[in-house]
Amino acid sequence: MGPTQRPNVCRRLSRRALGFFSRDAGVVQRTNLGILRALVCQESTKFKNVWTTHSKSPIAYERGRIYFDNYRCCVSSVASEPRKLYEMPKCSKSEKIEDALLWECPVGEMLPNPSDYKSSLIALTAHNWLLRISAATGEILEKIYLASYCKFRYLSWDTPQEVIAVKSAQNKGSALARQAGIQQSVLLYLAVFRVLPFSLIGILEINKKIFGNVTDATLSHGILIVMYSSGLVRLYSFEAITEQFMQQELDLGCACRWGGTTGTVGEAPFGIPCNIKITDTPPLLFEVSSLENAFQIGGHPWHYIITPNKKKQRGVFHICALKDNSLAKNGIQEMECCSLESDWIYFHPDASGRIIHVGPNQVKVLKLSEIENNSAQHQISEDFVILANREKNKNENLPTVTASGRVVKKSFNLLDDDPEQETFKIVDYEDELDLLSVVAVTQIDAEGKAHLDFHCNEYGTLLKSIPLVESWDVTYSHEVYFDRDLVLHIEQKPSRVFSCYVYQMVCDPGEEEETINRSYKKDGDNIKY
């Protein structure tokens, strides 16, 4: 463990007031966040449950905003108590929002309208409209009609805050067509847009004749990722596909003639024609086989993580170099645990190139580094480990005396994720405060109790622990968000009942007053520190 220095908040505030950081872009913001981190982690700071609500529809959270009723109602969680920002008019089932992404204004770009500099919600409706909605008022700022030839269902970032991909549901054909033995050649569609101002890149079809029996496909950072039921994952350049197979460039709001029909691109009923149709197998960038298509890329230099494509290899992770598929030294990671739920692994979202490996009773942070005297090969080593707070089970290996007086030792081992032991359930990273947040749960009598721990991202040191007042049922689905001075817990119960628990950072006035009384002593008119 490294040193845990306590930053002097008063000194930081004084330096900020004197303008010591004004010449360096971003330094003031980082200083402010450093002050907030110190306040969050200090002993007297508490997180108080200020609001609890329940809903029959899913609850979503994005950057200080809580969304209810399929994004129709928005509540701000920034104030001391959550308050409603807006509520959009009621709509039919076909008009409801099915998926949404929060877009925040990029710095340093000139945008055509003043409203473009404020955050927007990019939403996909059930009847194939793509909307840009003001995140502050709920006003619809832009509308794009996608198409009538497929059902679009999912939104994702191709390039975060710059390019979005809208994916259709998989085309399995009508029941009548399946009965007649008619095979559908187009499996799904991907519509790709640059964001703000909205501009169309194109709509790509994933065709069975070219790609085979695809189970899924997506876009990420300009790479088309195609997955198969066999576990095979293939990567293609979307830019190369666009240059080679785009039939016609289309501009939103402009007249277009397509297939004998004339209309306006992005307006109903014409929509947007599919203008990227692959007629030949595109150049393959990379392929790999992995259990359940589990495949991640990250690290410095680029490495990838897979699980060998055999069921008995579940829980075994291979870390390999992307350039030549060579296995890193110590690149086979397997957590020695026996549990009902498998462990999971991913590249650290802090862009450090590290890897986080989470099991029921430990969180390993691994680092990727060059091997000494061999810069071409890399090795995996432990940076630090966070261990669950557990006591050795007193009932293990206790001797039993039989009626005849013979002593028999019973030996048994509990599962590593046994509910009566502290078990890690969620691990996340708060990028602005540079803290790892870890949810640990223990079953006490009939109900589970959870606490959220904040760890130093550099050394793994435990800095703060926050108890959650609500019970935690391990059979329910849970999401926990830590965002600056806010903790939010969303729980899905049976029969589609959703609960939301909001915690705000408060300074305990009792402890604060006691600290002041200890620190300052009054002697007549003189105050001594």
PLY file of the C-alpha trace (Angstrom):
ply
format ascii 1.0
element vertex 529
property float x
property float y
property float z
element edge 528
property int vertex1
property int vertex2
end_header
0.00 0.00 0.00
1.23 3.47 -0.79
1.05 6.63 1.31
-2.37 8.12 2.10
-1.83 11.87 2.30
-4.62 14.11 3.57
-4.88 17.15 1.30
-5.37 20.48 3.04
-8.73 21.76 1.75
-8.26 25.28 3.18
-4.91 25.64 1.42
-6.42 24.51 -1.88
-9.31 26.97 -1.56
-6.92 29.83 -0.77
-4.71 29.05 -3.78
-7.78 28.85 -6.02
-9.06 32.24 -4.79
-5.67 33.83 -5.52
-5.80 32.50 -9.10
-2.76 30.23 -8.84
-4.23 27.81 -11.38
-5.85 30.22 -13.84
-3.17 29.87 -16.54
-3.52 26.11 -16.94
-6.66 24.78 -18.63
-8.41 22.14 -16.54
-6.29 22.63 -13.41
-9.02 24.55 -11.58
-11.52 21.78 -12.31
-9.09 19.11 -11.13
-8.40 21.13 -7.99
-12.13 21.44 -7.29
-12.59 17.70 -7.72
-9.61 17.08 -5.42
-11.34 19.19 -2.76
-14.59 17.28 -3.28
-12.76 13.95 -2.99
-11.23 15.05 0.32
-14.68 16.05 1.61
-16.29 12.79 0.42
-13.67 10.64 2.14
-13.32 12.52 5.43
-14.55 10.74 8.54
-17.33 13.19 9.47
-19.00 12.99 6.04
-22.09 10.80 5.84
-24.30 9.72 2.96
-27.95 10.13 3.91
-30.88 8.38 2.24
-32.85 11.48 1.16
-35.36 9.92 -1.22
-36.92 6.55 -2.05
-39.41 5.87 -4.81
-40.97 2.91 -6.62
-42.10 2.42 -10.20
-43.79 -0.15 -12.45
-41.50 0.78 -15.35
-37.68 0.66 -15.55
-35.68 3.45 -13.86
-32.56 4.83 -15.54
-29.82 7.19 -14.32
-27.55 9.49 -16.35
-25.32 12.29 -15.01
-27.46 13.60 -12.17
-30.79 12.81 -13.84
-33.19 9.98 -12.96
-35.58 8.86 -15.70
-38.96 7.21 -15.15
-41.76 5.90 -17.36
-39.58 5.10 -20.39
-37.69 8.43 -20.16
-40.96 10.44 -20.18
-40.36 11.87 -16.70
-37.01 13.32 -15.59
-36.00 14.05 -11.99
-32.86 15.98 -11.02
-30.83 14.37 -8.24
-28.42 17.31 -7.89
-30.50 19.31 -5.37
-30.62 18.41 -1.65
-33.80 16.49 -2.46
-34.65 15.21 -5.96
-37.00 17.50 -7.90
-38.88 17.00 -11.15
-37.24 18.68 -14.14
-39.92 17.89 -16.68
-42.62 15.42 -17.67
-43.34 14.87 -21.35
-46.97 14.41 -22.53
-48.39 10.90 -22.31
-48.04 8.90 -25.50
-49.21 5.65 -27.02
-47.30 2.39 -26.66
-45.98 2.73 -30.22
-44.48 6.17 -29.42
-42.72 5.25 -26.17
-38.96 5.66 -25.86
-37.18 2.30 -25.98
-33.55 3.37 -25.56
-31.65 6.60 -24.96
-28.14 8.09 -24.67
-27.08 11.33 -22.98
-25.14 13.66 -25.29
-23.06 16.44 -23.71
-21.64 19.36 -25.68
-18.07 18.81 -26.95
-15.56 21.53 -26.06
-14.09 23.68 -28.83
-16.56 22.97 -31.63
-18.77 25.55 -33.33
-22.41 24.39 -33.39
-25.21 25.92 -35.48
-27.79 26.61 -32.72
-27.49 27.97 -29.15
-29.51 24.98 -27.86
-26.81 22.66 -29.23
-24.43 23.74 -26.46
-26.67 22.22 -23.80
-26.99 18.53 -22.92
-29.45 16.50 -24.96
-31.04 13.09 -24.68
-30.83 11.11 -27.91
-33.84 8.79 -27.83
-35.17 5.95 -30.00
-38.94 5.42 -30.05
-40.84 2.20 -30.64
-42.07 3.47 -34.02
-38.55 4.14 -35.41
-38.14 7.86 -34.71
-34.78 9.15 -33.51
-35.30 12.20 -31.28
-33.01 14.81 -29.77
-34.59 16.03 -26.54
-33.45 18.89 -24.31
-32.07 17.30 -21.12
-33.27 20.33 -19.12
-36.82 20.88 -20.42
-37.90 17.75 -22.33
-38.51 19.78 -25.50
-38.05 17.83 -28.73
-35.32 19.67 -30.67
-34.90 17.34 -33.67
-36.75 14.36 -35.19
-35.49 11.81 -37.71
-37.64 9.03 -39.12
-35.44 5.99 -39.65
-37.29 3.48 -41.81
-40.28 1.19 -42.19
-38.42 -1.89 -43.51
-37.13 -2.98 -40.07
-37.63 -2.44 -36.34
-34.82 -0.41 -34.74
-34.38 -1.17 -31.05
-30.94 -0.37 -29.60
-28.72 2.73 -29.25
-24.98 2.69 -28.56
-21.95 4.92 -28.98
-19.59 3.99 -31.78
-17.27 6.86 -30.80
-18.39 8.30 -27.42
-20.14 11.68 -27.74
-19.43 11.78 -31.50
-20.91 8.86 -33.46
-23.95 6.73 -32.58
-25.08 3.36 -33.92
-28.77 2.43 -34.02
-29.23 -1.35 -34.25
-32.35 -3.15 -35.45
-33.89 -6.23 -33.93
-32.75 -9.41 -35.64
-34.82 -10.32 -38.67
-36.02 -13.89 -38.15
-38.69 -13.63 -40.81
-42.44 -13.97 -40.46
-44.02 -17.21 -39.25
-45.59 -17.66 -42.69
-42.21 -17.27 -44.40
-40.58 -19.76 -42.02
-43.34 -22.29 -42.66
-42.82 -21.88 -46.41
-39.08 -22.40 -45.96
-38.19 -18.91 -47.19
-34.81 -17.80 -45.80
-34.31 -14.15 -44.87
-30.98 -12.89 -46.24
-30.78 -9.64 -44.20
-30.22 -10.45 -40.52
-30.08 -6.93 -39.06
-29.38 -3.27 -39.87
-27.04 -0.68 -38.34
-27.81 3.02 -38.84
-24.80 5.24 -38.12
-24.94 9.01 -37.43
-22.57 11.78 -36.46
-24.05 13.72 -33.58
-24.61 17.47 -33.37
-25.31 18.54 -35.89
-26.98 15.27 -36.88
-25.57 13.92 -40.13
-26.04 10.50 -41.66
-23.06 8.26 -42.35
-25.21 5.42 -43.65
-27.37 2.38 -42.96
-25.54 -0.94 -43.24
-27.20 -4.31 -43.72
-25.70 -7.47 -42.21
-26.40 -10.07 -44.87
-26.44 -13.82 -44.32
-25.03 -14.46 -47.80
-21.87 -12.49 -46.93
-21.39 -13.08 -43.20
-23.13 -16.41 -42.63
-25.27 -17.27 -39.59
-24.53 -14.20 -37.49
-25.97 -14.06 -33.94
-25.11 -10.39 -33.32
-23.19 -7.44 -34.70
-22.23 -4.03 -33.36
-19.97 -1.02 -33.98
-17.26 0.19 -31.62
-14.61 2.83 -32.38
-14.98 2.41 -36.12
-14.79 -1.40 -35.99
-17.64 -3.65 -37.14
-17.75 -6.60 -34.71
-19.60 -9.69 -35.97
-20.38 -12.62 -33.64
-21.38 -16.24 -34.29
-23.04 -18.96 -32.20
-19.82 -21.01 -32.41
-18.03 -18.36 -30.34
-16.21 -16.88 -33.31
-15.71 -13.08 -33.28
-14.65 -11.23 -36.45
-13.55 -7.60 -36.82
-13.85 -5.42 -39.94
-13.08 -1.75 -40.67
-16.37 0.15 -40.98
-14.61 2.98 -42.83
-13.27 0.56 -45.46
-16.74 -1.00 -45.83
-18.31 2.43 -46.27
-15.79 3.50 -48.93
-16.16 0.26 -50.88
-19.87 -0.54 -50.64
-21.81 2.72 -50.17
-24.27 2.93 -53.06
-25.19 6.58 -52.65
-24.47 9.34 -50.13
-27.62 10.61 -48.41
-28.17 13.92 -46.61
-30.83 14.39 -43.96
-33.62 16.74 -45.03
-32.72 16.52 -48.74
-34.87 15.13 -51.53
-33.92 11.66 -52.73
-35.05 9.21 -55.37
-34.59 5.56 -54.35
-36.07 2.43 -55.88
-38.58 4.36 -57.95
-39.81 6.38 -54.96
-39.06 10.03 -54.20
-39.06 11.50 -50.71
-37.16 13.52 -48.11
-34.38 11.69 -46.26
-35.23 11.34 -42.56
-38.90 12.32 -42.89
-41.93 10.00 -42.75
-42.95 7.97 -44.62
-39.79 7.88 -46.80
-37.26 7.51 -43.98
-33.67 6.54 -44.79
-32.89 3.92 -47.45
-30.27 1.26 -46.73
-27.37 2.71 -48.71
-24.49 0.39 -47.64
-24.98 -3.09 -49.11
-22.00 -5.42 -48.96
-21.75 -7.51 -52.11
-18.43 -9.24 -51.41
-16.58 -10.37 -48.29
-14.79 -7.30 -46.85
-11.14 -7.50 -45.71
-10.88 -9.21 -42.33
-8.91 -7.30 -39.67
-8.92 -9.90 -36.92
-10.73 -13.02 -35.72
-10.71 -15.04 -32.53
-12.81 -17.76 -30.90
-14.04 -17.21 -27.34
-16.61 -18.76 -25.02
-19.95 -16.94 -25.42
-18.26 -14.37 -27.71
-16.59 -12.73 -24.67
-13.93 -10.47 -26.19
-12.34 -7.22 -24.99
-9.56 -4.98 -26.31
-7.50 -2.56 -24.21
-4.16 -1.98 -22.51
-0.92 -0.31 -23.65
0.07 -1.62 -26.15
-3.12 -3.24 -27.39
-4.03 -6.58 -25.82
-7.23 -8.58 -25.76
-8.95 -10.83 -23.21
-10.82 -14.03 -24.11
-12.02 -17.22 -22.45
-11.00 -20.39 -24.36
-14.02 -21.70 -26.25
-14.78 -24.71 -24.03
-17.36 -24.86 -21.24
-14.88 -26.37 -18.80
-12.69 -23.27 -19.33
-15.33 -20.93 -17.88
-13.61 -18.59 -15.42
-10.24 -18.90 -17.19
-9.07 -15.75 -18.97
-6.28 -15.42 -21.54
-4.59 -12.03 -22.05
-2.88 -11.85 -25.45
-1.12 -9.26 -27.61
-3.31 -8.01 -30.44
-0.41 -7.66 -32.91
0.64 -11.34 -32.93
-1.80 -13.23 -30.62
1.07 -14.11 -28.26
0.08 -14.89 -24.69
1.45 -12.41 -22.15
3.69 -13.80 -19.42
1.36 -14.77 -16.54
-1.39 -14.05 -19.08
-3.63 -16.93 -17.95
-5.71 -15.55 -15.08
-7.86 -17.94 -13.06
-9.28 -17.01 -9.69
-9.12 -19.82 -7.15
-12.75 -19.72 -6.09
-15.74 -22.04 -5.84
-18.96 -20.09 -6.36
-22.35 -20.19 -8.02
-21.67 -16.94 -9.90
-18.56 -16.78 -12.06
-15.90 -14.09 -11.65
-15.50 -11.38 -14.28
-12.66 -9.39 -15.81
-12.31 -6.17 -17.83
-9.86 -3.44 -18.76
-9.80 -0.62 -16.23
-11.91 2.33 -17.49
-9.32 4.86 -16.22
-7.27 4.37 -19.43
-4.25 3.27 -17.38
-4.06 0.01 -19.32
-4.63 -1.98 -16.12
-7.08 -4.88 -15.75
-9.71 -5.45 -13.02
-10.50 -9.06 -12.09
-13.44 -9.45 -9.69
-14.32 -12.56 -7.70
-16.70 -13.14 -4.78
-14.09 -12.44 -2.12
-11.35 -10.41 -3.84
-10.78 -7.70 -6.41
-7.45 -7.89 -8.23
-6.07 -4.91 -10.11
-3.49 -6.17 -12.59
-0.94 -4.17 -14.54
0.53 -4.82 -17.97
4.23 -4.03 -18.34
7.21 -4.78 -20.55
9.47 -7.66 -19.60
12.91 -6.42 -18.64
15.40 -6.75 -21.53
12.57 -7.82 -23.85
10.39 -4.91 -24.89
8.56 -7.06 -27.46
6.88 -9.18 -24.78
4.69 -8.08 -21.88
3.80 -9.55 -18.53
0.86 -9.42 -16.12
1.49 -8.69 -12.44
-0.61 -7.67 -9.46
-0.86 -3.96 -8.75
-2.96 -4.42 -5.62
-5.70 -6.69 -4.21
-8.85 -5.76 -2.27
-10.01 -8.57 0.05
-13.47 -9.13 1.51
-13.75 -8.79 5.27
-14.29 -12.39 6.33
-13.76 -14.48 9.42
-12.76 -18.11 9.21
-15.91 -20.22 9.58
-15.99 -21.65 13.08
-17.97 -24.73 12.01
-15.32 -25.93 9.56
-13.49 -29.16 10.49
-15.12 -29.45 13.95
-14.68 -32.95 15.46
-17.76 -35.05 16.25
-17.78 -37.69 19.01
-19.85 -40.80 18.19
-21.79 -42.88 20.76
-18.87 -45.31 20.97
-16.50 -42.48 21.78
-14.82 -42.42 18.36
-13.79 -38.93 17.19
-14.78 -38.14 13.58
-13.67 -34.97 11.81
-16.16 -33.48 9.37
-14.50 -31.51 6.63
-16.49 -29.23 4.34
-15.99 -25.96 2.56
-18.50 -23.19 2.05
-18.96 -21.61 -1.34
-16.90 -18.46 -1.86
-20.10 -16.54 -2.57
-22.00 -18.00 0.38
-24.57 -15.32 1.37
-23.52 -15.40 5.03
-20.03 -14.19 4.09
-19.17 -10.74 2.78
-19.28 -11.00 -1.01
-18.39 -8.46 -3.71
-21.29 -7.80 -6.09
-20.45 -4.60 -8.02
-17.17 -2.83 -8.80
-17.18 0.55 -10.57
-14.89 3.53 -11.14
-15.70 7.20 -10.39
-13.48 8.91 -12.95
-13.80 12.49 -11.66
-12.82 11.62 -8.06
-10.45 8.80 -9.13
-12.04 6.31 -6.72
-12.93 2.64 -7.05
-16.37 1.89 -5.62
-17.07 -1.64 -4.39
-20.44 -3.00 -3.22
-20.11 -5.77 -0.62
-23.11 -7.75 0.66
-23.58 -9.99 3.71
-26.69 -12.02 4.60
-27.64 -11.26 8.22
-30.46 -13.47 9.52
-33.27 -13.22 6.94
-32.08 -10.16 5.01
-28.95 -9.01 3.24
-27.05 -5.87 4.19
-24.81 -4.00 1.77
-22.19 -1.30 2.07
-20.41 0.76 -0.57
-16.65 1.13 -0.10
-14.44 3.78 -1.72
-10.87 2.70 -2.46
-7.90 4.72 -3.69
-7.57 3.94 -7.39
-3.77 4.13 -7.24
-3.03 1.96 -4.21
-6.33 0.22 -3.32
-6.43 1.72 0.18
-9.90 1.76 1.79
-10.84 5.42 2.28
-14.56 5.35 3.12
-17.39 2.88 3.77
-21.07 3.78 3.40
-23.81 1.46 4.76
-26.94 1.17 2.61
-30.04 1.31 4.82
-32.28 -0.81 2.59
-32.05 -4.59 2.62
-30.30 -6.29 -0.31
-31.87 -9.42 -1.78
-29.20 -11.27 -3.77
-31.90 -12.80 -6.03
-32.93 -9.35 -7.34
-31.20 -7.32 -10.05
-29.24 -4.32 -8.71
-27.45 -1.26 -10.08
-25.42 1.13 -7.90
-24.11 4.50 -9.15
-21.57 6.69 -7.36
-21.45 10.12 -8.99
-19.48 12.83 -7.13
-21.57 13.49 -3.99
-24.41 11.13 -4.91
-25.03 7.42 -4.43
-28.00 5.87 -6.19
-29.26 2.30 -5.87
-31.78 0.90 -8.40
-33.35 -2.47 -7.60
-35.60 -4.64 -9.76
-37.97 -6.85 -7.79
-40.26 -9.60 -9.13
-43.34 -8.61 -11.15
-41.42 -5.66 -12.67
-41.40 -3.51 -9.55
-38.47 -1.07 -9.58
-37.17 0.79 -6.53
-34.78 3.75 -6.41
-32.84 4.82 -3.30
-31.00 8.17 -3.43
-28.21 9.10 -1.00
-26.70 12.58 -0.72
-23.45 13.61 0.91
-23.97 15.47 4.21
-21.61 16.54 6.95
-22.78 15.27 10.34
-23.49 18.49 12.32
-23.02 16.73 15.66
-19.52 15.54 14.80
-18.69 18.88 13.18
-19.70 20.80 16.31
-17.74 18.41 18.52
-14.64 18.87 16.32
-14.94 22.66 16.57
-15.27 22.52 20.37
-12.16 20.36 20.63
-10.12 22.51 18.24
-10.90 25.97 19.60
-10.62 27.06 23.26
-11.84 30.47 24.32
-9.80 32.33 26.96
-11.50 35.66 27.71
-11.46 37.62 24.43
-8.65 35.49 22.98
-9.31 32.40 20.89
-6.49 29.90 20.79
-6.13 27.20 18.15
0 1
1 2
2 3
3 4
4 5
5 6
6 7
7 8
8 9
9 10
10 11
11 12
12 13
13 14
14 15
15 16
16 17
17 18
18 19
19 20
20 21
21 22
22 23
23 24
24 25
25 26
26 27
27 28
28 29
29 30
30 31
31 32
32 33
33 34
34 35
35 36
36 37
37 38
38 39
39 40
40 41
41 42
42 43
43 44
44 45
45 46
46 47
47 48
48 49
49 50
50 51
51 52
52 53
53 54
54 55
55 56
56 57
57 58
58 59
59 60
60 61
61 62
62 63
63 64
64 65
65 66
66 67
67 68
68 69
69 70
70 71
71 72
72 73
73 74
74 75
75 76
76 77
77 78
78 79
79 80
80 81
81 82
82 83
83 84
84 85
85 86
86 87
87 88
88 89
89 90
90 91
91 92
92 93
93 94
94 95
95 96
96 97
97 98
98 99
99 100
100 101
101 102
102 103
103 104
104 105
105 106
106 107
107 108
108 109
109 110
110 111
111 112
112 113
113 114
114 115
115 116
116 117
117 118
118 119
119 120
120 121
121 122
122 123
123 124
124 125
125 126
126 127
127 128
128 129
129 130
130 131
131 132
132 133
133 134
134 135
135 136
136 137
137 138
138 139
139 140
140 141
141 142
142 143
143 144
144 145
145 146
146 147
147 148
148 149
149 150
150 151
151 152
152 153
153 154
154 155
155 156
156 157
157 158
158 159
159 160
160 161
161 162
162 163
163 164
164 165
165 166
166 167
167 168
168 169
169 170
170 171
171 172
172 173
173 174
174 175
175 176
176 177
177 178
178 179
179 180
180 181
181 182
182 183
183 184
184 185
185 186
186 187
187 188
188 189
189 190
190 191
191 192
192 193
193 194
194 195
195 196
196 197
197 198
198 199
199 200
200 201
201 202
202 203
203 204
204 205
205 206
206 207
207 208
208 209
209 210
210 211
211 212
212 213
213 214
214 215
215 216
216 217
217 218
218 219
219 220
220 221
221 222
222 223
223 224
224 225
225 226
226 227
227 228
228 229
229 230
230 231
231 232
232 233
233 234
234 235
235 236
236 237
237 238
238 239
239 240
240 241
241 242
242 243
243 244
244 245
245 246
246 247
247 248
248 249
249 250
250 251
251 252
252 253
253 254
254 255
255 256
256 257
257 258
258 259
259 260
260 261
261 262
262 263
263 264
264 265
265 266
266 267
267 268
268 269
269 270
270 271
271 272
272 273
273 274
274 275
275 276
276 277
277 278
278 279
279 280
280 281
281 282
282 283
283 284
284 285
285 286
286 287
287 288
288 289
289 290
290 291
291 292
292 293
293 294
294 295
295 296
296 297
297 298
298 299
299 300
300 301
301 302
302 303
303 304
304 305
305 306
306 307
307 308
308 309
309 310
310 311
311 312
312 313
313 314
314 315
315 316
316 317
317 318
318 319
319 320
320 321
321 322
322 323
323 324
324 325
325 326
326 327
327 328
328 329
329 330
330 331
331 332
332 333
333 334
334 335
335 336
336 337
337 338
338 339
339 340
340 341
341 342
342 343
343 344
344 345
345 346
346 347
347 348
348 349
349 350
350 351
351 352
352 353
353 354
354 355
355 356
356 357
357 358
358 359
359 360
360 361
361 362
362 363
363 364
364 365
365 366
366 367
367 368
368 369
369 370
370 371
371 372
372 373
373 374
374 375
375 376
376 377
377 378
378 379
379 380
380 381
381 382
382 383
383 384
384 385
385 386
386 387
387 388
388 389
389 390
390 391
391 392
392 393
393 394
394 395
395 396
396 397
397 398
398 399
399 400
400 401
401 402
402 403
403 404
404 405
405 406
406 407
407 408
408 409
409 410
410 411
411 412
412 413
413 414
414 415
415 416
416 417
417 418
418 419
419 420
420 421
421 422
422 423
423 424
424 425
425 426
426 427
427 428
428 429
429 430
430 431
431 432
432 433
433 434
434 435
435 436
436 437
437 438
438 439
439 440
440 441
441 442
442 443
443 444
444 445
445 446
446 447
447 448
448 449
449 450
450 451
451 452
452 453
453 454
454 455
455 456
456 457
457 458
458 459
459 460
460 461
461 462
462 463
463 464
464 465
465 466
466 467
467 468
468 469
469 470
470 471
471 472
472 473
473 474
474 475
475 476
476 477
477 478
478 479
479 480
480 481
481 482
482 483
483 484
484 485
485 486
486 487
487 488
488 489
489 490
490 491
491 492
492 493
493 494
494 495
495 496
496 497
497 498
498 499
499 500
500 501
501 502
502 503
503 504
504 505
505 506
506 507
507 508
508 509
509 510
510 511
511 512
512 513
513 514
514 515
515 516
516 517
517 518
518 519
519 520
520 521
521 522
522 523
523 524
524 525
525 526
526 527
527 528
